[in-house]
Each structure stands twice: as structure tokens, then as C-alpha cells.
Amino acid sequence: MLTVRQVLAMDIFAGACVVAGEAGLDREVRWAHPVDIPKANEWVREGELLLTTLYGYRDDPLAQSELCAALAAKGLAGMVIAIGSDYVSHAPEAMRQAANEADFPLIELPWDVRFEDVVRAVSERIINDQYELYKQSLEIHRTLTRVVLDGGSLQDVASELCKLLNRPVEMDDISFGVLAIATNADSEIDETRRVSMKSGRSSTPLLDYLRRTGALVKARTTLAPVRIDPDEQTRALGMTLARILAPIVVARTIYGYVWVIASGRDLEPLDFHAIEHAATVAALILFRDQTAHQAEERAESRVISRLLSEDVRIDNTLREEAARFRLRMEAPHAVMVVDPHENELATIETAARNSARRAGGVAVVGERAGRVTLIVECSRAEGIDEYCKRLLAEARFFPSPIRIGASALHDGAGSLRRAYDEALEALALLPALGAKRQVAHFDELGLLHWLNALPPDAFAENSYARRLQRLAESDRARDADLLHTLEVFLECDGNGVRAAERLIVHRHTLKYRLRRIEEICEVDLSDPFCKLNLRTAMLSRRLRAGHNGA
């Protein structure tokens, strides 16, 4: 990147003088362009260095000062004024003041230096720099491509890129678990980098920050490198060095990420070219590895299909196929079904395999009916919850939240079909447990499982269900929110203080609402049996609303 500061160091600018806007000398110069007509800002583009005699502005001080602000807002690199002529002897004071306010470099150049020579010198420098960048970029591409052709790994790519750029490099999987890491002995690193090296995972607080600020979304949507500069918030999180984040993309699906860290000197255009090459080469390696594993994944899916079939027979063939994945037929198992939501199914499948591998347990993973299914070997019921939490952690930084339904723990593989049905039911009833819930365990469904088994007619003929319907219709007619008030009141076990706090209303307001509810529904909210029936009807109502929205 050619800056105004570097341009001023060229021989053609030996007699030049910066008279204002020195704070902007590191602006990028993409071209030099002479303009001498009024409204010059309409004839130039971002990154250009404007050359002018101010002829079109010589008698208009207001237009002179407004010009600097307009050019700075448009993203120009700076302005060079030819001085010593009859038009202008020095940059006007109003222009200097405006340039200083906008950090816009204002440069005086002797009249006898021809703009034609300036344009030629700047253009040659830009073209030569671009050619040199192209040569360096091409050499990096060739070097990294050789790594792939020689059968190299992601670690080989990271090490080679680290050597070429003399910067720390990290490659992560889709869940930001470290796949490869490389650092030179003299490289400067920051605290977030140390966390990655020690824990084998990128810093969670930093990733949370990048998600909130939109940097992760930008990388995912543009599929291009994103520069991340340190600020007050990142420094508090331990990130004091700038870095580039680039997605590793196979067929427009993200399989991981590459990081390049500044390490003591600012990031340069070559770093952006290099990280794109590295991401492409990493994609080739991951695609190669994926192709090699496809046969094993197909065999894994066959095992899942056989174990979850209606008439499963545990014969020697199935035992041998399951043993290939260390699955023991007599051991306790559970089934988990994952709804990918808006995420790529292959991405969720990869995350599920990663979570099982990091847990050190035994699990088979595969796609089934548009969802990801896991058969997990567990010695205790608590292990099911641990698997779910680990999978949620793997998917924490995915574009949208996943949802998981988990079965109870079953002895032996013969009852896995029942476990699969339990997991499906838990997933289907998840919305009834709360809008923010991501995991539903069959064992916690309790009453919901019974309500789910009831035919629709049983709900329609329930008097408490009809009372809730009457309350909902009253809310719609009066634009009220009594149904929600009742729901919160019941969830708080009839505790008015807690309910008022959750609803953020005064206790007298809550009492008034509860009296209205009793009048409309013809119920007594002090009666425990009445509250039990209302809460059951409320659960059933939420259950059916979840089914209708699925």
C-alpha cells in the first residue's frame, strides 16, 4: 500500500511542503489526478491524490474551505496545490484549517514541478508496487500449492505461511478449535494468542466480541478476509495485535478459518493475498480429507440406519459393523437428534463429530431425515447432558442456534429405535419448554409427554382449555396481555411478588389483572387445583402452538 507519506519521500516531491492535515499522511494513494475546475470533488474517486492550481476556486474562500471537507469525506488521499503562480502563492488559511479538522493532507508544491511528471512518477511507483506484490503473491501461491501436491497437512501449510510472512498463523475448524498453529521464535504474540496455543481453541470472549460487532457475520457472508484492529474493548480481552480472519470455503460452505496476526508490524496487502491463498489451499486439503472419509461416513450412516430400524436384529454382521466404530451392543446408549436450523447440515455433522472426539467417548454420527443423529455410548444419564453441552459449545459461533432432542439412557442397542423416537419427541416439544431453550431431554418432559399423546379432541373438550381460549379472545379484542400475565403467574407458582418482578409491573397492577382474569375465565386463582388445571391447559396450548409453528 502506497501512502501519502511514502509519496512525499519520492524525488519529484523534494520541494514539497505539508502545510496541514499531517495526521492523515498514512492515507492510501491509489492514483494521482489533476483537476482544476469547480466542483472538483465530483471528478475524483476514493484514494486519489488531487493535483490542482486552485484556478477554479481562486476567488471563493468559502468554496476553498468546503473543498477539503468534501474531498476528505469522499476518501481522497490528499491534495497537492501548485504555489508561486499568479493564481495562489500559498494554501489559503481557511483551507488549512479545514484540512487540519479533517486530517486531510494539504501539500504545497512549487509551480515549476509539472503535474504531468508527478502523475507519471506516482503511477510508475503504484504499478511497480502492484507488480512486486503480484510476484510475491504468486510465489506464495506456488509454495503453498506445492505443499498440497506433496501430500502436506494443514500444519505444513500453517508453518510455510508463517515462514513466508514472518507472522504467527493459526488454522481453526468450523467451531474455532485449533487445527494447526505456527509461530516463529521471534514473533510477538498477545494474550488471546496464548490462550489459543494453550487451550487448543480460539479465545471465547474475543469470538463473542467479534460476533457482537458483526465481524464474524461479515466473514461468513462475504467469504472474504476481514481485518480486525485492536481497540479499547479488544485490549481488555487480551487482543492487542491486529489480525486477519479468512474463512476456509469448500463449495460455498465454510469448513474453518485462518488467522494471520500482525506481530509487531502493521498488516500489509501481501498478508491479505497470502491468507486468501492459504484459505484456498486449506480448503483443498480439507476437501481431500473429506473425500477420503466419505466411505467411512457412509458406513457410519448404514450402522445408524440398521440400529434405528423398526425390526432391528443384532446379528454378527451388525456387531462387526458397529465394532468398526467402537460401538458395543450391550453397553448403555442414548440417541440425540440435532435440528440444524439455518446452518449447513454438513457443518453440524462436522461439529457433532468434533464434540464426540474431544469428549473422548464413543459415538456414531450421521444424517437422517434432514437432521443429524448421534448414537452415544454413556455409562450414566449425566453423560447425555454433558454431550449436549459440548455440542452446543461447538456450535456457539454458528450463524444460527441449533436445537437438540435427547433420549433417555437405554440398556443395550436393541431399544435404540425407542430411544430415537424419544429424541424426536423431545425435539418436537422443545418450544413448549421455553423460547430460549436449545436442548430438551425426554426424561424432563413428564406431563408434556402425556399431553402430547392426547388426541386433539381431548384438548378441545377440556373446560380449562376453553377458558384460556376465551381469555385469548378477550386480549385480542381489547389489545390486552392477560394471557401472558396468567402464564407468568402460574410459572411463578402463584407467587405475586415474583410474577410482578418478571412482568415489570407494580403489584397493584398485577392484582387488578388477576381479578380481570378470574372474571373472564370464571376461576378462583387461590384454588391450588384450579391453578394446576390452568397450568396444564397452558402447557397443552403452548405444545400445540409449537407443533403448528414447526
N, C-alpha and C positions, 0 to 999 in steps of 0.2 A: 504494500500500500504506500503510495507516494503522498506525503503530507506537505502542507504549505511550508513548514519548517525546512523540509528537505529541498523544496523548490528554491527557497531563498539561498541555499548553500551552492546553487549552480552558478557557473561563471557569468551567465547572462544577467544575473541579478546582483553583480558585485557592487553596483552603485545604488541599490535599492535600500529603502529605509521603512521599517514598520512604525507607523505613527499612531495606530490604535488597534484594539482587539487582539492584543498579544496572547490572551488566554485561549484563543481559538487556533493557534498555529499548528495544532495536530489534526486539523480537519483534513479529510482526504481530498486530493486533487485528481480528478478523472480526466480532465481536459482543460485547455486554455482557449478562451473565446473572446475576441474583440467585439464590443458593441458600443456605438456612440450615438444612439438615437434615444429619444424619450421613451419611457416605459420599458427600459432595458430588462426589467425582471420578467417580461413576457417572452423574451427571446432566449433565455438561458435555461439550463437544467441543473438538477442537483449534482454537486461535486465539481462543477466547472469553476475555473478561476477567471473572473471577469476582468478584461483589459479595456480601459476607457480613458478618453481625454476630458470627459465631463462636458463635451461640447453641447450636448442636448440638454444639460442641466445648469449651464454656466450662470444663468440669471434667475435661478429659482432655488433659494436656500431651503425652503420647506421641502421641495421635491428631493433635494440632495440628502437631507436627513432621513426622509422616508425611504429612500432607495436602499440604504444599508439595512434597515429593519426588514424590508421586503425580501432582499436577497438572502439574508440570514435565515428568515422563515422558510424560504424555498430550499434551503440546504446547500447553498453555494459554498465553495471552499474559501473564497475571499475576493477582494477587489484590488486591482493594481491601477493606480492613476498616474498618467504621464504628466510630469510637472516641468515648469520652466518655459512654458509657451505663453502666448497671449491669452489663452483660454483660462488657465489656472496656474498659479505659482506654487500653491501648496493645497493640501486637502483641507477643505473648509472645516472650521471648528465644529459646526453643527453635525457634520458627517463623522468627525472623530468621536464626538460624544455618543452618537447613535451606535457607532461601531463598537465602542467600549461596552455599552449597555448590552449588546447582543453577542459579545465575544466573537466578533466578526473581523478577521484580519483586514486592515486597511494599509496598503503599501504604496509608497511613493517611488516612482521610477523616473530617472532622467529622461527628458524629451528625446534625446538623440538615440536612445535604445529603441529600435524598431519593433513594433508589435509582431510583425511577421517573423522576426528572428526569435522572439520569445515563444510564439506558438510552436515554431519548429523545434526549439530546444526542449520544451516541455513535452511535446508529442513524442519526440525520439526517446526521451527518458521513460515515458509511460510504456511505449511499445517495447523498449528493451527490457524493462522490468517485467512486463507481461510475458515476453518470450523466455526470460530466465525462469519465471515462475512455472511456465509450461514445461520447460526442460526438467526442472526439479520434480514437478508433479508427475511427469511421465516416468522418471526414474523410480519414484516411489511406487507407482503403479506396477512397473515391471518387477521390482524387487518383491513386492507382496504377492504378485501373481505367481512368481517362481515358488514361493512358499507353498501355495496350494498345489501347484503341479508336482512338487516334490513330496506331496502327501503330508504336509505340515499340519499342525493343530492350531487352535486359537491362541494358545500360549506362544507358539512360534510367531504368529502374526503380531501379537502384542509386543513381544521382545524386539522384533525387527522394526516396528513403528517407533518404539521408544528409542532405539538406537539412531534411526534416521532423523527424528525430530529433536532428540535430546530432551524429551519431556516424559513425565510419567503417563502411562497408558493403562486403562482398565477396560475389560470387556465383561458385561453382565448378561445374565439371562433375562427373560421376559419379566421376572419378578425382582430384578435387581440383585440377584445373588451373583457373586463374583465367579466368572468362568475362567478368566485369565487376568494376570496383573504383572506389570513390568515397570521397574523404576531403576534409573541409573544411580550409582553410588553417590554422585554429587548433586542429585536432583533435590530441589526444595519441595517439601510436601506440607500440607496443612492438616488440621485435626481431623476433618472429615475423611481425608485420605487415609490417615492412620486407622480410623475406625473400619474402613473397608478392608484394609490389609489384615487387621486383627480378627475381625468378626466374619469375614467372607461375605459381606453384604454391604451395599451402599448405605450411607447414613440415613436412617429413617426420618429424623427431624428435618434434614435437608430435603429429602424427597417430598415430605409433607408440604414444605415451603414452596417447592417448585410446582407442586400440584395446585396449591392455592393461587400462585401468581400466574398460572397458565403456561409455564414453560414446558411442562410435560405434554399438555394438550397440543401445544404448537408443534412439538417434535413429532407427535403421533399423527397429526392431521396433515402437516406439510411433508412428512417423511424426509426432512432435510435437517442438517446440523443446526443446533441452536447454541448461541453464545450465552453464557451465564456469568455475569460480573458480580464480584462481591459488593455488598452494601452493609448497612448497619445491622440488618436482620441476619444475613448470612454469616457475618463475622461472629455474631452471638452464638450461632450454631456450629462454629468451627471452620467455616469455609472462608478463607482469607485470600485464596488464589482464584483467578478466573479459570474457567474451563469451557470446553465444548462438549455437548452431548449430541450424539448422532444415533438414530435408530438403525438396527440391522434388519433389513427387509427382504423377505422371500415372497414373491408373488403378491406384493402389497400387504402382506401380513408381517407384523413386527415379531421377530424372534428374540430380540435382545437389544443391547445398547453398547456403544463405545464411548468412553470418556478420554479426552486429552486435557491435561492440566497445565496451566501456564508455567509454573515452576520458575519464578524469579525473573522472567522477561515476558513482555506482553505477547499475546497471541497474534499471529500473522496470517495473511491469506493462505500461505502454504499449509498451515495447520488445518484449515478448513478443507482444502483439496485433499490433504493426506487422510483426514478422518473419513471422508467420503469413500476414498479408495479402500481404506481398512474395513469400513462397514460392508462394502460390496464383496470383498474377499472373505470376510467373516460369514456373510450370507451364503457364499458358495460352499464353505466348509460345513456350515450347519445343514445346508440342503444335501450335501454329500452324506453327512452322518445320518440325516433323516431318512434318506433313501436306503441306506444300509440297514436301518432299524425297521423298515416297513414290514418286512416279512415277520419279524418278531412281534410287531404290534398287531398284525393280522391274526397270528396265532393266539395272542393275548385276548383279542376280541372273540375268537372262537371258544376259548375256555369260558369266558363270561357268558356267552350265549348258551352254552351247554349247561352251566351251573344254574342259570336263571330260568331254564325252560320249565314248562309245566310238569313234564314227566321225566325229570332228571333221573338218570341211572348212574350210580357211582361204580363204573366198571374200571378195569385195569387201564384201558386206553385213556379215560378221563383222568385217572390218577397220574399217569405218566405225563400227560399234557400239563396238568396243574403243578406237578413237581418241577417242571421246567421253570416255573416262576416262584418256586419255593413254597407253594401253597399246600398245606396239609389238610386232607379231607376231614380228619377227626377233630381238628382244633376249632375253638370258638371263632365265629366270624360275624361281621356286620356289613351292611351294604349302605353306601352313600350315593345319592343321586344329585348331581350338580346342574342347575339351570344356568347356562352361560349368560343369560340376559342379552345385552347388546354386544358382548365380547365374541371374538372368534372362537369357534368350538375347539380348533386345534390348539389355540393358546391356553384354554382352560385344561385341556388334556395334558399339555406340557407341564403346566403348573401343578396338576394333581400328581404327576409322576415325580416332579421335583420335591414336593412336600413329603411324599411317601419315602423317597430316597433319603431325604435329610432326617426324617424321623427314625430311620434305621429299621423300620418294620417291614412286614410282608403285605403287599397289596398288588392286585391286578387292576389295570385301568383300561377303559375303552369307551368308544362312543356307542350309544344305544338310544334310538328314537329321538335324536336331536339333542340329547343330553350326555353328560359324561358320567359314567357309572364306575364306582370303585367297590371292589370286594376286599375288605380289610380284615386281616387276622389280628384279633385282640384277645388278651388274656383277661381283661377286666372291662367293665362298662365305661369307666372313666377314660379309657383309651380312645373310645369313639369321639368323645368331646375334644380330646387333645388333637386328633387327626383333623377335625373340623376347624379348630382354631389355627392350626398350622396352614391349612389350605387357604383360609381367609387371609392370613398374613402374606402368603404367596401372591394372592390376588389383590392386595391392598391398593396397589397403584395402577390397576387396570382401568380402562375408560369408564366402566360402569360396574356396580356391585354385583357379585354373584350371589346365588341363593342355594342352600344345601338342605336336603332332607336326609335324615339318618335313621336307620332301623334300630331296633333293639339288638342286643347281643344274642346270637343263636349258637347252640352247640352243634358242631358238625356241619358239613356242606349240604346235607340233604334238605335242610329247611331254608336254603338261600332264596328260593323263589318267594317264600313268605316274607323274608327279610326285604326283598326288593319291593314287594307290594307295600310294606310298611314305610319304606323310604319314600316311595312315590306319594303315599298318602300324607306323610309329614310335609313333603314339599308343597303339596296342593293346599294344605291347611296353614301353611306358614303365614299368609296375610292375616289370618284370624288371630295370630299371636301378637300382632303389633306391626305397624308400618315400617319400623326401623329394624326389625328382626331379619337376620340373614341365615339363621340356622334353626331348623325345627327337628327335635328328636321325637321319635314315635312314642317313647316312654313318657314324655311330658304332655302328650295330647289329652290323655284322660277323658274328660267329658266330651271334648271335641270329637274324639273317635266315635263315641256313641251317637252324637248328634249328626255326624257325617253319614252314619249308616241309616238314619231315618229317611223314609220316603218324603218327597215334597209335601204330600197331603198332610202328613203328621204335623208339619210346621204350620201349615195354613189353618188347621183346626185348633191350634193352641190359643187360648184366650189371651195369654200374656203377649204372644206374638202379635195378635190383633191390636192390643193396647199400644204396643210400640209403633205399629203402623199408623194408628190414629195420632200419636204424638208427632211422627214424622210429617204427616199431612198438615198438622197444625203449624209446625215450623215453616213449611213451605208457604202456607197462606199468610203468615204473619212475619215472615223473614226473621224467625227466631232461631235459637240454638238450644232448645230444651232437651233434645235427644242426646246431644253431646254432653250436656250438663249431667243428665242421668247416668250416662255411661261412665263418666269420670267419678261421680259419686259412688257408684257400685264398685268400681275398681278400687276405690279407697276404703272399701268395706263399710260404707255408710259413715265414715269419719268426715264431718262437715268442715273441720279446720283444714285438714289435708286437701280436701276437694277444692275449697276456696283458694288455697295457695296454688294448686295446679291450674285452676281456671283463671287465676289472677283477677279475682273479684272480691268485693267485701263480703263478709259472712252474712250480712243482712240481705245483700243481693242474692246470694245462694239460697237463703231461706225462702225468699219470695219465689224464686224459680222452682224450688222443690214443692211449694204449695200449689203452684200452677200445674206442675207435673201430676200431682196427686188428683187435682180436679179433672184434668183432661183424661187421665188414664183410669180414674176411679180406683186408686190403690192407696194402701197405707204404707208409707216408706219406713215406718217404725217397726213393721212386722218382719222378722227375720225370714220367715217362709216366703213372704211376698218378694223380698229382695232377692232371695235365691232364685225364684221363678223368673223374675225380671232379668237377672244376670244371665241365666241360662238362655232365655229368649234373645237377649242381646248377643250372646256368643253365636247362637244359631243364625241370627240375622247377619252378623259380620262374616260368618262362614259362607253363607250363600252369596254375599256381596263379593267375596274373594273368588268364588267359583265363576260368577258372572263376569268378573273383570279379567279372568285368566285367559 
